[in-house]
Amino acid sequence: MTKTILCVDDSASMRQMIRMTLVGGGYAVIEAVDGRDGLAKAKANAPDMVITDLNMPNMDGLAFIRALRESDAFKGVPIIFLTTESDDAKKAAARSAGATAWITKPFQPERLVAVAKKVLG
């Protein structure tokens, strides 16, 4: 059965690049434009994994992760931060919020697929 990954990023070109990479790796992808949209789509689609940016309008990645983790349905869902940020304090905040892993943009497509395979089994 195909695993579904929710991609939350305010950049249309970044979502397209992530979608192409993950679909090429055999995954189904749902896209969301910000944390608020991502929360609605996560609840409607129950993804197997989430990839989110940090800096977005309406609801940033940290607030999005915290909101997801409040629901029992998302306690065990892997959440990958994919962002230009590399500050250790932000990484610590992400882990504290419930992020599973952190990938810095620009990303290597094969690394993103490898991380997906690793966390999804």
Order of alpha helices (4+ residues) and beta strands (2+ residues): beta-alpha-beta-alpha-beta-alpha-beta-alpha-beta-alpha
